C-alpha cells in the first residue's frame, strides 16, 4: 500500500481563536476601520447568526422569565456578584455562548446562597454563628461548602422554600453536566441555558425582594439590614 493511500483527511478550523482583523500581521494590511458586524461575528459561536436580527431574536428567547428583576440596590457587592453577572449571562446567550450563560448563572446561584445565609444571621445558643461554629457543625465555613450542601442547609432551616430549592438544584445540575462531563452532548444546550437563566433570575429576586406598594419598591427586610451595615440605606424622611 502506498503512502498516499494511507492518507486520511479531517475538517479543520484554521486559527479558530484569532480575530484576524486585529491580530498581527494580518491587521497591518487593513486599510479600513474594523466593521461592527465583524466584531459581532467574532463574539458569536461559529454557525450562529451574527447579524443584529439574530442578537435580538436570541434576546427575546431568553427574556421569558416569570420572575423579573426590575430593580436592584446600588451596592457594589450585589451589583458585582449578582446583577452584572446575570446581565452578562443574558448577553452570552445573545451571542450564542450558551455555556457562558450556564457558567455565569452557576456563579450567581452560589453567590445568592451565601448572601441568603449572611442575611439569615444564623444563631447557635442565641448567639450569631462564627466561622469556628460553622466548621464545628458542618466541617467547613458555610462559604466554602459545596453548593449542594449549602442549599440543603438553607432549606432545612427554612431560609428557602421548596420552590427556591428547586431553582438552586436545577442550576447546579445543569451546570454540572455541561461544565464537568465530557460525555454530555449539546443538543439541548440553548433550552437548558434559558432554564438556567430563568432559575437564576428567580433566586436573585428571592434574595433582593421587590414588592411594589403604592408606587414604592420594598426590599426584603434582611437585605435592608445588610445595606444598613454597608452604609447604603437611608430611611425615607417623608415617613419620619
MDAnalysis code that builds the backbone (N, CA, C; Angstrom):
import MDAnalysis as mda
import numpy as np

u = mda.Universe.empty(720, n_residues=240, atom_resindex=np.repeat(np.arange(240), 3), trajectory=True)
u.add_TopologyAttr("name", ["N", "CA", "C"] * 240)
u.add_TopologyAttr("resid", np.arange(1, 241))
u.add_TopologyAttr("resname", ["UNK", "UNK", "UNK", "UNK", "UNK", "UNK", "UNK", "UNK", "UNK", "UNK", "UNK", "UNK", "UNK", "UNK", "UNK", "UNK", "UNK", "UNK", "UNK", "UNK", "UNK", "UNK", "UNK", "UNK", "UNK", "UNK", "UNK", "UNK", "UNK", "UNK", "UNK", "UNK", "UNK", "UNK", "UNK", "UNK", "UNK", "UNK", "UNK", "UNK", "UNK", "UNK", "UNK", "UNK", "UNK", "UNK", "UNK", "UNK", "UNK", "UNK", "UNK", "UNK", "UNK", "UNK", "UNK", "UNK", "UNK", "UNK", "UNK", "UNK", "UNK", "UNK", "UNK", "UNK", "UNK", "UNK", "UNK", "UNK", "UNK", "UNK", "UNK", "UNK", "UNK", "UNK", "UNK", "UNK", "UNK", "UNK", "UNK", "UNK", "UNK", "UNK", "UNK", "UNK", "UNK", "UNK", "UNK", "UNK", "UNK", "UNK", "UNK", "UNK", "UNK", "UNK", "UNK", "UNK", "UNK", "UNK", "UNK", "UNK", "UNK", "UNK", "UNK", "UNK", "UNK", "UNK", "UNK", "UNK", "UNK", "UNK", "UNK", "UNK", "UNK", "UNK", "UNK", "UNK", "UNK", "UNK", "UNK", "UNK", "UNK", "UNK", "UNK", "UNK", "UNK", "UNK", "UNK", "UNK", "UNK", "UNK", "UNK", "UNK", "UNK", "UNK", "UNK", "UNK", "UNK", "UNK", "UNK", "UNK", "UNK", "UNK", "UNK", "UNK", "UNK", "UNK", "UNK", "UNK", "UNK", "UNK", "UNK", "UNK", "UNK", "UNK", "UNK", "UNK", "UNK", "UNK", "UNK", "UNK", "UNK", "UNK", "UNK", "UNK", "UNK", "UNK", "UNK", "UNK", "UNK", "UNK", "UNK", "UNK", "UNK", "UNK", "UNK", "UNK", "UNK", "UNK", "UNK", "UNK", "UNK", "UNK", "UNK", "UNK", "UNK", "UNK", "UNK", "UNK", "UNK", "UNK", "UNK", "UNK", "UNK", "UNK", "UNK", "UNK", "UNK", "UNK", "UNK", "UNK", "UNK", "UNK", "UNK", "UNK", "UNK", "UNK", "UNK", "UNK", "UNK", "UNK", "UNK", "UNK", "UNK", "UNK", "UNK", "UNK", "UNK", "UNK", "UNK", "UNK", "UNK", "UNK", "UNK", "UNK", "UNK", "UNK", "UNK", "UNK", "UNK", "UNK", "UNK", "UNK", "UNK", "UNK", "UNK", "UNK", "UNK", "UNK", "UNK", "UNK"])
u.atoms.positions = np.array([
    [0.849, -1.187, 0.000],
    [0.000, 0.000, 0.000],
    [0.889, 1.244, 0.000],
    [0.583, 2.189, -0.859],
    [1.409, 3.389, -0.972],
    [1.126, 4.341, 0.180],
    [2.090, 5.254, 0.382],
    [1.914, 6.264, 1.435],
    [0.699, 7.126, 1.162],
    [0.425, 7.403, -0.119],
    [-0.705, 8.237, -0.480],
    [-2.022, 7.563, -0.125],
    [-2.100, 6.244, -0.300],
    [-3.330, 5.522, 0.013],
    [-3.599, 5.493, 1.512],
    [-2.553, 5.704, 2.327],
    [-2.709, 5.717, 3.773],
    [-3.252, 7.054, 4.289],
    [-3.241, 8.080, 3.481],
    [-3.614, 9.408, 3.933],
    [-5.112, 9.485, 4.242],
    [-5.446, 10.192, 5.339],
    [-6.834, 10.436, 5.701],
    [-7.003, 11.928, 5.938],
    [-8.191, 12.423, 5.651],
    [-8.459, 13.847, 5.769],
    [-9.474, 14.102, 6.879],
    [-9.350, 15.255, 7.509],
    [-10.313, 15.667, 8.529],
    [-10.535, 17.165, 8.390],
    [-11.787, 17.585, 8.569],
    [-12.087, 19.011, 8.517],
    [-11.380, 19.747, 9.646],
    [-10.867, 20.946, 9.353],
    [-10.066, 21.676, 10.339],
    [-10.444, 23.152, 10.348],
    [-10.590, 23.720, 11.551],
    [-10.715, 25.164, 11.704],
    [-9.311, 25.750, 11.735],
    [-9.019, 26.700, 10.867],
    [-7.731, 27.382, 10.865],
    [-7.848, 28.641, 11.720],
    [-6.935, 28.807, 12.649],
    [-6.941, 29.960, 13.556],
    [-8.309, 30.156, 14.222],
    [-8.834, 29.148, 14.921],
    [-10.182, 29.250, 15.487],
    [-10.298, 30.300, 16.590],
    [-9.190, 30.711, 17.189],
    [-9.236, 31.696, 18.275],
    [-8.835, 33.094, 17.825],
    [-8.443, 33.235, 16.581],
    [-7.887, 34.511, 16.111],
    [-8.982, 35.457, 15.620],
    [-8.814, 36.737, 15.951],
    [-9.621, 37.816, 15.385],
    [-8.709, 38.475, 14.361],
    [-8.791, 38.015, 13.119],
    [-7.801, 38.371, 12.107],
    [-7.727, 39.867, 11.831],
    [-8.860, 40.563, 11.996],
    [-8.865, 42.000, 11.742],
    [-8.063, 42.773, 12.787],
    [-7.730, 42.126, 13.895],
    [-6.996, 42.781, 14.982],
    [-5.592, 42.196, 15.136],
    [-5.479, 40.876, 14.953],
    [-4.194, 40.201, 15.154],
    [-3.178, 40.574, 14.074],
    [-1.951, 40.718, 14.499],
    [-0.846, 40.919, 13.557],
    [-0.369, 39.546, 13.055],
    [0.137, 39.432, 11.836],
    [0.451, 40.536, 10.905],
    [-0.703, 40.925, 9.987],
    [-1.847, 40.220, 10.104],
    [-2.952, 40.492, 9.184],
    [-3.480, 41.918, 9.340],
    [-3.550, 42.400, 10.614],
    [-4.146, 43.710, 10.857],
    [-3.389, 44.832, 10.156],
    [-2.081, 44.657, 9.948],
    [-1.271, 45.712, 9.336],
    [-1.684, 45.987, 7.897],
    [-2.329, 45.018, 7.268],
    [-2.709, 45.177, 5.864],
    [-4.116, 45.734, 5.698],
    [-4.812, 45.976, 6.786],
    [-6.167, 46.504, 6.692],
    [-6.126, 48.017, 6.534],
    [-6.896, 48.495, 5.582],
    [-6.941, 49.943, 5.343],
    [-8.181, 50.573, 5.957],
    [-9.245, 49.791, 6.165],
    [-10.488, 50.329, 6.692],
    [-10.612, 50.003, 8.185],
    [-11.373, 50.828, 8.941],
    [-11.639, 50.504, 10.354],
    [-12.409, 49.180, 10.453],
    [-12.286, 48.546, 11.577],
    [-12.995, 47.277, 11.783],
    [-14.491, 47.529, 11.822],
    [-15.232, 46.818, 11.010],
    [-16.684, 46.998, 10.944],
    [-17.345, 46.376, 12.166],
    [-18.386, 47.013, 12.716],
    [-19.091, 46.454, 13.884],
    [-19.585, 45.028, 13.648],
    [-20.020, 44.733, 12.417],
    [-20.525, 43.386, 12.145],
    [-19.432, 42.327, 12.271],
    [-18.173, 42.711, 12.022],
    [-17.079, 41.764, 12.200],
    [-16.819, 41.473, 13.683],
    [-17.009, 42.498, 14.503],
    [-16.879, 42.298, 15.949],
    [-17.969, 41.369, 16.451],
    [-19.202, 41.596, 16.005],
    [-20.311, 40.728, 16.400],
    [-20.076, 39.291, 15.934],
    [-19.546, 39.148, 14.731],
    [-19.286, 37.814, 14.197],
    [-18.274, 37.076, 15.053],
    [-17.207, 37.787, 15.490],
    [-16.205, 37.133, 16.321],
    [-16.783, 36.760, 17.685],
    [-17.663, 37.599, 18.218],
    [-18.258, 37.331, 19.527],
    [-19.159, 36.104, 19.515],
    [-19.734, 35.802, 18.364],
    [-20.703, 34.710, 18.271],
    [-20.028, 33.359, 18.088],
    [-20.683, 32.318, 18.578],
    [-20.246, 30.956, 18.301],
    [-20.337, 30.716, 16.796],
    [-19.310, 30.152, 16.153],
    [-19.385, 29.873, 14.717],
    [-20.642, 29.078, 14.377],
    [-21.313, 29.508, 13.311],
    [-22.545, 28.861, 12.905],
    [-23.793, 29.541, 13.429],
    [-23.621, 30.454, 14.403],
    [-24.753, 31.193, 14.957],
    [-24.918, 32.490, 14.178],
    [-26.159, 32.824, 13.851],
    [-26.461, 34.062, 13.125],
    [-25.909, 35.257, 13.901],
    [-25.004, 36.016, 13.287],
    [-24.328, 37.100, 13.996],
    [-24.827, 38.488, 13.608],
    [-25.889, 38.578, 12.815],
    [-26.392, 39.908, 12.496],
    [-27.252, 40.438, 13.647],
    [-27.626, 41.701, 13.569],
    [-28.374, 42.339, 14.654],
    [-29.682, 41.612, 14.907],
    [-30.335, 41.183, 13.846],
    [-31.610, 40.474, 14.000],
    [-31.437, 39.193, 14.815],
    [-30.315, 38.507, 14.601],
    [-30.041, 37.291, 15.356],
    [-29.867, 37.580, 16.839],
    [-29.141, 38.653, 17.155],
    [-28.959, 39.036, 18.556],
    [-30.299, 39.350, 19.206],
    [-31.132, 40.100, 18.503],
    [-32.434, 40.488, 19.055],
    [-33.320, 39.260, 19.253],
    [-33.305, 38.354, 18.279],
    [-34.115, 37.139, 18.393],
    [-33.705, 36.323, 19.608],
    [-32.404, 36.171, 19.842],
    [-31.949, 35.395, 20.994],
    [-32.215, 36.130, 22.303],
    [-32.181, 37.465, 22.278],
    [-32.553, 38.221, 23.478],
    [-33.997, 37.917, 23.861],
    [-34.858, 37.881, 22.878],
    [-36.271, 37.583, 23.150],
    [-36.454, 36.150, 23.639],
    [-35.639, 35.236, 23.130],
    [-35.740, 33.835, 23.555],
    [-35.457, 33.678, 25.044],
    [-34.475, 34.419, 25.539],
    [-34.071, 34.239, 26.932],
    [-34.824, 35.167, 27.884],
    [-35.512, 36.156, 27.342],
    [-36.217, 37.130, 28.187],
    [-37.658, 36.692, 28.436],
    [-37.810, 35.488, 28.927],
    [-39.147, 34.942, 29.179],
    [-39.326, 34.518, 30.621],
    [-38.422, 34.967, 31.501],
    [-38.510, 34.562, 32.892],
    [-39.786, 35.104, 33.535],
    [-40.429, 34.270, 34.343],
    [-41.669, 34.676, 35.019],
    [-41.377, 35.697, 36.111],
    [-40.254, 35.515, 36.798],
    [-39.868, 36.429, 37.876],
    [-38.769, 37.338, 37.370],
    [-39.089, 38.607, 37.178],
    [-38.133, 39.537, 36.585],
    [-37.501, 40.432, 37.637],
    [-36.243, 40.678, 37.461],
    [-35.531, 41.609, 38.327],
    [-35.672, 42.998, 37.712],
    [-36.569, 43.813, 38.270],
    [-36.780, 45.124, 37.667],
    [-36.161, 46.254, 38.481],
    [-35.553, 45.939, 39.598],
    [-34.835, 46.954, 40.375],
    [-33.793, 46.259, 41.242],
    [-32.672, 46.942, 41.470],
    [-31.615, 46.380, 42.318],
    [-30.948, 47.514, 43.081],
    [-30.639, 47.293, 44.350],
    [-29.970, 48.345, 45.126],
    [-28.561, 48.604, 44.602],
    [-28.155, 49.851, 44.676],
    [-26.815, 50.225, 44.227],
    [-25.840, 49.958, 45.370],
    [-25.351, 48.732, 45.415],
    [-24.360, 48.314, 46.406],
    [-23.347, 47.464, 45.657],
    [-22.074, 47.792, 45.777],
    [-21.050, 47.214, 44.913],
    [-21.083, 45.689, 44.888],
    [-21.143, 45.052, 46.057],
    [-21.062, 43.592, 46.102],
    [-22.273, 42.955, 45.420],
    [-23.453, 43.513, 45.627],
    [-24.661, 42.974, 44.997],
    [-24.591, 43.128, 43.482],
    [-24.133, 44.284, 43.035],
    [-24.029, 44.505, 41.589],
    [-22.960, 43.615, 40.965],
    [-21.802, 43.500, 41.610],
    [-20.676, 42.754, 41.041],
    [-20.875, 41.242, 41.095],
    [-21.541, 40.753, 42.134],
    [-21.679, 39.309, 42.332],
    [-22.991, 38.746, 41.804],
    [-24.016, 39.598, 41.687],
    [-25.335, 39.103, 41.279],
    [-25.843, 39.740, 39.988],
    [-25.979, 41.047, 40.011],
    [-26.722, 41.723, 38.941],
    [-25.958, 41.730, 37.621],
    [-24.715, 42.209, 37.630],
    [-23.969, 42.270, 36.358],
    [-23.654, 40.886, 35.800],
    [-23.266, 39.892, 36.624],
    [-23.091, 38.558, 36.055],
    [-24.372, 38.002, 35.442],
    [-25.525, 38.312, 36.035],
    [-26.788, 37.856, 35.462],
    [-27.047, 38.548, 34.122],
    [-26.722, 39.826, 34.069],
    [-26.855, 40.563, 32.802],
    [-25.889, 40.000, 31.751],
    [-24.638, 39.731, 32.162],
    [-23.666, 39.163, 31.223],
    [-24.096, 37.782, 30.740],
    [-24.760, 37.018, 31.601],
    [-25.230, 35.700, 31.178],
    [-26.265, 35.830, 30.065],
    [-27.059, 36.879, 30.138],
    [-28.046, 37.151, 29.089],
    [-27.341, 37.551, 27.796],
    [-26.311, 38.379, 27.925],
    [-25.545, 38.802, 26.748],
    [-24.841, 37.604, 26.110],
    [-24.364, 36.665, 26.937],
    [-23.747, 35.449, 26.393],
    [-24.735, 34.698, 25.517],
    [-25.951, 34.582, 25.982],
    [-26.969, 33.866, 25.196],
    [-27.209, 34.585, 23.871],
    [-27.234, 35.907, 23.914],
    [-27.444, 36.676, 22.683],
    [-26.350, 36.369, 21.662],
    [-25.128, 36.092, 22.136],
    [-24.012, 35.794, 21.235],
    [-23.910, 34.305, 20.909],
    [-24.870, 33.531, 21.376],
    [-24.821, 32.093, 21.127],
    [-23.848, 31.368, 22.029],
    [-23.372, 32.050, 23.064],
    [-22.452, 31.447, 24.027],
    [-23.289, 30.863, 25.166],
    [-23.957, 29.763, 24.908],
    [-24.890, 29.183, 25.867],
    [-24.158, 28.610, 27.081],
    [-22.951, 28.105, 26.869],
    [-22.167, 27.628, 28.004],
    [-21.816, 28.785, 28.942],
    [-21.533, 29.942, 28.368],
    [-21.248, 31.117, 29.185],
    [-22.446, 31.498, 30.040],
    [-23.636, 31.394, 29.457],
    [-24.860, 31.672, 30.217],
    [-24.957, 30.747, 31.420],
    [-24.771, 29.464, 31.190],
    [-24.895, 28.477, 32.265],
    [-23.817, 28.685, 33.327],
    [-22.587, 28.942, 32.893],
    [-21.492, 29.129, 33.843],
    [-21.737, 30.344, 34.739],
    [-22.151, 31.450, 34.156],
    [-22.392, 32.652, 34.945],
    [-23.587, 32.488, 35.873],
    [-24.622, 31.791, 35.407],
    [-25.776, 31.542, 36.271],
    [-25.381, 30.658, 37.446],
    [-24.454, 29.731, 37.207],
    [-23.949, 28.920, 38.303],
    [-23.239, 29.760, 39.345],
    [-22.432, 30.724, 38.879],
    [-21.754, 31.636, 39.806],
    [-22.769, 32.448, 40.605],
    [-23.758, 33.008, 39.912],
    [-24.782, 33.819, 40.575],
    [-25.508, 32.997, 41.636],
    [-25.841, 31.763, 41.299],
    [-26.540, 30.889, 42.232],
    [-25.727, 30.682, 43.509],
    [-24.428, 30.443, 43.369],
    [-23.588, 30.242, 44.545],
    [-23.503, 31.519, 45.386],
    [-23.391, 32.673, 44.729],
    [-23.329, 33.935, 45.460],
    [-24.637, 34.198, 46.208],
    [-25.770, 33.862, 45.592],
    [-27.064, 34.075, 46.247],
    [-27.182, 33.201, 47.488],
    [-26.753, 31.943, 47.392],
    [-26.863, 31.061, 48.558],
    [-26.046, 31.604, 49.724],
    [-24.855, 32.135, 49.434],
    [-24.008, 32.693, 50.500],
    [-24.628, 33.964, 51.068],
    [-25.195, 34.792, 50.187],
    [-25.844, 36.018, 50.655],
    [-27.052, 35.688, 51.530],
    [-27.863, 34.720, 51.126],
    [-29.030, 34.349, 51.927],
    [-28.620, 33.864, 53.316],
    [-27.523, 33.138, 53.360],
    [-27.025, 32.689, 54.665],
    [-26.615, 33.889, 55.510],
    [-25.900, 34.828, 54.896],
    [-25.465, 36.007, 55.644],
    [-26.663, 36.825, 56.121],
    [-27.680, 36.948, 55.286],
    [-28.866, 37.717, 55.652],
    [-29.638, 37.055, 56.786],
    [-29.554, 35.724, 56.878],
    [-30.335, 34.989, 57.876],
    [-29.816, 35.191, 59.291],
    [-28.552, 35.625, 59.420],
    [-27.937, 35.824, 60.731],
    [-28.099, 34.572, 61.607],
    [-27.610, 33.457, 61.086],
    [-27.685, 32.161, 61.775],
    [-27.208, 32.292, 63.221],
    [-27.942, 31.635, 64.116],
    [-27.571, 31.691, 65.527],
    [-27.437, 30.295, 66.115],
    [-26.610, 30.183, 67.120],
    [-26.489, 28.965, 67.913],
    [-26.331, 29.400, 69.366],
    [-27.161, 28.831, 70.242],
    [-27.193, 29.246, 71.651],
    [-27.440, 30.737, 71.790],
    [-28.369, 31.225, 70.931],
    [-28.779, 32.637, 70.958],
    [-27.660, 33.617, 70.601],
    [-26.612, 33.107, 69.976],
    [-25.532, 33.973, 69.503],
    [-25.314, 33.708, 68.009],
    [-24.966, 34.758, 67.292],
    [-24.717, 34.582, 65.874],
    [-23.519, 33.657, 65.660],
    [-23.679, 32.720, 64.715],
    [-22.637, 31.734, 64.478],
    [-21.364, 32.372, 63.948],
    [-20.247, 31.871, 64.439],
    [-18.940, 32.299, 63.948],
    [-18.437, 31.282, 62.935],
    [-17.345, 31.627, 62.279],
    [-16.735, 30.682, 61.343],
    [-16.317, 29.402, 62.062],
    [-15.853, 29.538, 63.300],
    [-15.476, 28.353, 64.086],
    [-16.683, 27.468, 64.351],
    [-17.827, 28.084, 64.645],
    [-19.061, 27.322, 64.848],
    [-19.432, 26.567, 63.580],
    [-19.323, 27.247, 62.448],
    [-19.666, 26.620, 61.166],
    [-18.769, 25.414, 60.891],
    [-17.484, 25.571, 61.143],
    [-16.551, 24.464, 60.907],
    [-16.862, 23.288, 61.826],
    [-17.220, 23.585, 63.087],
    [-17.532, 22.520, 64.036],
    [-18.814, 21.792, 63.640],
    [-19.770, 22.522, 63.089],
    [-21.071, 21.941, 62.758],
    [-21.073, 21.257, 61.397],
    [-20.424, 21.880, 60.394],
    [-20.508, 21.380, 59.019],
    [-19.171, 20.938, 58.438],
    [-18.090, 21.111, 59.196],
    [-16.780, 20.708, 58.709],
    [-16.094, 21.756, 57.869],
    [-16.729, 22.896, 57.686],
    [-16.177, 23.983, 56.871],
    [-16.998, 25.225, 57.125],
    [-16.441, 26.375, 56.808],
    [-17.262, 27.584, 56.822],
    [-18.350, 27.435, 55.772],
    [-19.463, 28.097, 55.979],
    [-20.579, 27.970, 55.035],
    [-20.133, 28.365, 53.635],
    [-19.357, 29.423, 53.538],
    [-18.947, 29.935, 52.231],
    [-18.150, 28.909, 51.432],
    [-17.391, 28.056, 52.124],
    [-16.529, 27.097, 51.433],
    [-17.169, 25.719, 51.262],
    [-18.409, 25.564, 51.678],
    [-19.112, 24.305, 51.456],
    [-19.447, 24.149, 49.979],
    [-19.736, 22.928, 49.548],
    [-20.251, 22.714, 48.199],
    [-21.647, 23.287, 48.076],
    [-22.039, 23.647, 46.877],
    [-23.336, 24.281, 46.675],
    [-24.492, 23.375, 47.081],
    [-24.385, 22.095, 46.817],
    [-25.446, 21.160, 47.188],
    [-25.697, 21.218, 48.688],
    [-24.634, 21.197, 49.484],
    [-24.791, 21.220, 50.935],
    [-25.291, 22.575, 51.415],
    [-24.814, 23.661, 50.806],
    [-25.303, 24.991, 51.182],
    [-26.826, 25.055, 51.048],
    [-27.309, 24.609, 49.896],
    [-28.738, 24.700, 49.610],
    [-29.538, 23.830, 50.575],
    [-29.030, 22.646, 50.881],
    [-29.725, 21.772, 51.833],
    [-29.823, 22.416, 53.209],
    [-28.766, 23.090, 53.642],
    [-28.783, 23.781, 54.933],
    [-29.820, 24.895, 54.915],
    [-29.825, 25.690, 53.860],
    [-30.798, 26.783, 53.754],
    [-32.224, 26.256, 53.781],
    [-32.445, 25.112, 53.157],
    [-33.794, 24.547, 53.096],
    [-34.189, 23.950, 54.442],
    [-33.294, 23.204, 55.075],
    [-33.606, 22.574, 56.364],
    [-33.951, 23.623, 57.414],
    [-33.279, 24.767, 57.362],
    [-33.528, 25.821, 58.336],
    [-34.596, 26.820, 57.877],
    [-35.337, 26.437, 56.838],
    [-36.482, 27.227, 56.354],
    [-36.113, 28.635, 55.903],
    [-34.884, 28.797, 55.448],
    [-34.496, 30.083, 54.867],
    [-35.003, 30.165, 53.432],
    [-35.093, 29.032, 52.763],
    [-35.696, 28.975, 51.426],
    [-36.785, 27.912, 51.435],
    [-37.754, 28.082, 50.528],
    [-38.833, 27.101, 50.428],
    [-38.522, 26.072, 49.347],
    [-39.474, 25.166, 49.132],
    [-39.262, 24.086, 48.160],
    [-39.028, 24.632, 46.751],
    [-39.765, 25.662, 46.389],
    [-39.646, 26.226, 45.038],
    [-38.259, 26.804, 44.799],
    [-37.748, 27.564, 45.781],
    [-36.420, 28.158, 45.632],
    [-35.344, 27.082, 45.630],
    [-35.519, 26.057, 46.452],
    [-34.566, 24.947, 46.427],
    [-34.533, 24.291, 45.053],
    [-35.708, 24.138, 44.436],
    [-35.775, 23.534, 43.105],
    [-35.018, 24.382, 42.084],
    [-35.101, 25.704, 42.206],
    [-34.351, 26.591, 41.299],
    [-32.845, 26.393, 41.487],
    [-32.408, 26.382, 42.735],
    [-30.989, 26.162, 43.018],
    [-30.517, 24.822, 42.455],
    [-31.310, 23.776, 42.665],
    [-30.917, 22.434, 42.229],
    [-30.853, 22.334, 40.707],
    [-31.793, 22.995, 40.031],
    [-31.773, 22.970, 38.564],
    [-30.482, 23.604, 38.038],
    [-30.137, 24.756, 38.568],
    [-28.919, 25.444, 38.120],
    [-27.701, 24.564, 38.346],
    [-27.621, 23.967, 39.524],
    [-26.444, 23.162, 39.867],
    [-26.334, 21.926, 38.977],
    [-27.442, 21.232, 38.759],
    [-27.380, 20.001, 37.970],
    [-27.110, 20.283, 36.495],
    [-27.709, 21.337, 35.952],
    [-27.450, 21.690, 34.555],
    [-25.995, 22.126, 34.384],
    [-25.518, 22.952, 35.303],
    [-24.134, 23.410, 35.223],
    [-23.171, 22.233, 35.286],
    [-23.438, 21.295, 36.179],
    [-22.521, 20.176, 36.357],
    [-22.414, 19.341, 35.083],
    [-23.542, 19.042, 34.455],
    [-23.472, 18.136, 33.310],
    [-22.783, 18.775, 32.107],
    [-22.910, 20.088, 31.953],
    [-22.275, 20.729, 30.802],
    [-20.827, 21.150, 31.077],
    [-20.531, 21.529, 32.310],
    [-19.198, 22.056, 32.609],
    [-18.255, 21.020, 33.196],
    [-18.766, 19.827, 33.522],
    [-17.905, 18.830, 34.147],
    [-17.900, 17.473, 33.444],
    [-18.829, 17.232, 32.537],
    [-18.930, 15.910, 31.929],
    [-18.603, 15.972, 30.435],
    [-17.548, 15.300, 30.034],
    [-17.159, 15.235, 28.621],
    [-18.240, 14.550, 27.792],
    [-18.959, 13.613, 28.386],
    [-19.946, 12.808, 27.653],
    [-21.231, 13.566, 27.345],
    [-21.423, 14.734, 27.941],
    [-22.663, 15.471, 27.740],
    [-22.692, 16.107, 26.349],
    [-23.739, 15.760, 25.563],
    [-23.869, 16.403, 24.245],
    [-24.563, 17.751, 24.403],
    [-24.604, 18.519, 23.319],
    [-25.119, 19.887, 23.376],
    [-26.429, 20.056, 22.615],
    [-27.145, 18.968, 22.391],
    [-28.387, 19.048, 21.624],
    [-29.411, 19.970, 22.284],
    [-29.471, 19.950, 23.612],
    [-30.466, 20.754, 24.345],
    [-29.834, 21.961, 25.024],
    [-28.635, 22.326, 24.611],
    [-27.898, 23.384, 25.292],
    [-28.639, 24.727, 25.325],
    [-29.160, 25.245, 24.203],
    [-29.866, 26.531, 24.276],
    [-31.064, 26.489, 25.225],
    [-31.839, 25.418, 25.159],
    [-33.005, 25.286, 26.036],
    [-32.586, 25.238, 27.496],
    [-31.533, 24.490, 27.795],
    [-31.055, 24.394, 29.171],
    [-30.484, 25.726, 29.653],
    [-29.889, 26.489, 28.750],
    [-29.369, 27.807, 29.123],
    [-30.509, 28.732, 29.529],
    [-31.623, 28.681, 28.806],
    [-32.784, 29.504, 29.145],
    [-33.348, 29.094, 30.503],
    [-33.465, 27.790, 30.734],
    [-33.980, 27.295, 32.008],
    [-33.092, 27.733, 33.167],
    [-31.792, 27.679, 32.942],
    [-30.853, 28.065, 33.992],
    [-30.957, 29.548, 34.292],
    [-31.051, 30.365, 33.248],
    [-31.182, 31.810, 33.453],
    [-32.474, 32.134, 34.206],
    [-33.558, 31.480, 33.831],
    [-34.846, 31.719, 34.493],
    [-34.754, 31.433, 35.986],
    [-34.106, 30.323, 36.337],
    [-33.965, 29.980, 37.752],
    [-33.011, 30.933, 38.464],
    [-31.948, 31.347, 37.789],
    [-31.000, 32.283, 38.403],
    [-31.669, 33.624, 38.695],
    [-32.480, 34.100, 37.769],
    [-33.210, 35.349, 37.995],
    [-34.146, 35.210, 39.187],
    [-34.775, 34.039, 39.311],
    [-35.722, 33.813, 40.408],
    [-35.026, 33.847, 41.767],
    [-33.832, 33.238, 41.885],
    [-33.168, 33.222, 43.191],
    [-32.597, 34.592, 43.537],
    [-32.195, 35.365, 42.527],
    [-31.731, 36.726, 42.796],
    [-32.875, 37.576, 43.328],
    [-34.038, 37.463, 42.700],
    [-35.211, 38.198, 43.177],
    [-35.581, 37.750, 44.587],
    [-35.426, 36.448, 44.864],
    [-35.700, 35.932, 46.204],
    [-34.819, 36.642, 47.234],
    [-33.553, 36.835, 46.904],
    [-32.624, 37.453, 47.846],
    [-32.883, 38.948, 48.012],
    [-33.173, 39.624, 46.902],
    [-33.317, 41.082, 46.933],
    [-34.708, 41.496, 47.373],
    [-35.723, 40.852, 46.802],
    [-37.095, 41.262, 47.070],
    [-37.432, 42.504, 46.284],
    [-38.636, 42.572, 45.799],
    [-39.039, 43.768, 45.049],
    [-40.560, 43.905, 45.082],
    [-41.085, 43.922, 46.270],
    [-42.514, 44.112, 46.467],
    [-42.860, 45.568, 46.182],
    [-43.871, 45.782, 45.360],
    [-44.267, 47.137, 44.989],
    [-45.611, 47.468, 45.630],
    [-45.612, 48.548, 46.415],
    [-46.841, 49.018, 47.051],
    [-46.878, 50.532, 46.974],
    [-47.972, 51.046, 46.450],
    [-48.181, 52.496, 46.352],
    [-47.024, 53.194, 45.642],
    [-46.548, 52.546, 44.590],
    [-45.503, 53.153, 43.769],
    [-44.109, 53.073, 44.351],
    [-43.945, 52.358, 45.461],
    [-42.632, 52.213, 46.082],
    [-42.189, 50.755, 46.037],
    [-40.873, 50.556, 45.920],
    [-40.302, 49.211, 45.911],
    [-39.793, 48.897, 47.316],
    [-40.257, 47.780, 47.860],
    [-39.852, 47.358, 49.194],
    [-38.924, 46.157, 49.078],
    [-37.720, 46.301, 49.632],
    [-36.749, 45.214, 49.626],
    [-37.026, 44.257, 50.785],
    [-36.416, 43.059, 50.697],
    [-36.514, 42.126, 51.808],
    [-35.942, 42.769, 53.068],
    [-36.650, 42.704, 54.193],
    [-36.148, 43.314, 55.431],
    [-34.728, 42.864, 55.805],
    [-34.372, 41.562, 55.679],
    [-32.985, 41.193, 55.994],
    [-31.970, 41.882, 55.090],
    [-32.344, 42.116, 53.829],
    [-31.434, 42.812, 52.925],
    [-31.280, 44.270, 53.341],
    [-32.369, 44.859, 53.833],
    [-32.299, 46.235, 54.312],
    [-31.289, 46.347, 55.451],
    [-31.298, 45.373, 56.362],
    [-30.316, 45.376, 57.458],
    [-28.895, 45.264, 56.907],
    [-28.734, 44.410, 55.893],
    [-27.426, 44.246, 55.254],
    [-26.957, 45.580, 54.662],
    [-27.850, 46.276, 53.971],
    [-27.499, 47.555, 53.361],
    [-27.206, 48.617, 54.415],
    [-27.907, 48.529, 55.541],
    [-27.618, 49.451, 56.639],
    [-26.189, 49.251, 57.141],
    [-25.780, 47.981, 57.285],
    [-24.420, 47.685, 57.740],
    [-23.384, 48.191, 56.751],
    [-23.760, 48.213, 55.448],
    [-22.839, 48.665, 54.408],
    [-22.906, 50.177, 54.192],
    [-23.795, 50.843, 54.939],
    [-23.931, 52.285, 54.798],
    [-24.598, 52.715, 53.512],
    [-25.434, 51.825, 52.935],
    [-26.069, 52.114, 51.654],
    [-27.565, 52.366, 51.781],
    [-28.070, 52.431, 53.003],
    [-29.516, 52.563, 53.182],
    [-29.804, 53.752, 54.080],
    [-30.756, 54.566, 53.671],
    [-31.177, 55.691, 54.490],
    [-32.702, 55.682, 54.588],
    [-33.262, 55.903, 55.771],
    [-34.720, 55.908, 55.923],
    [-35.351, 56.993, 55.068],
    [-36.610, 56.800, 54.717],
    [-37.370, 57.769, 53.945],
    [-37.801, 58.881, 54.893],
    [-37.225, 60.071, 54.692],
    [-37.515, 61.172, 55.598],
    [-38.975, 61.578, 55.564],
    [-39.660, 61.303, 54.452],
    [-41.072, 61.679, 54.345],
    [-41.926, 60.881, 55.300],
    [-41.423, 59.705, 55.734],
    [-42.220, 58.841, 56.608],
    [-41.789, 58.940, 58.068],
    [-40.867, 59.870, 58.376],
    [-40.406, 60.012, 59.753],
    [-41.522, 60.585, 60.620],
])
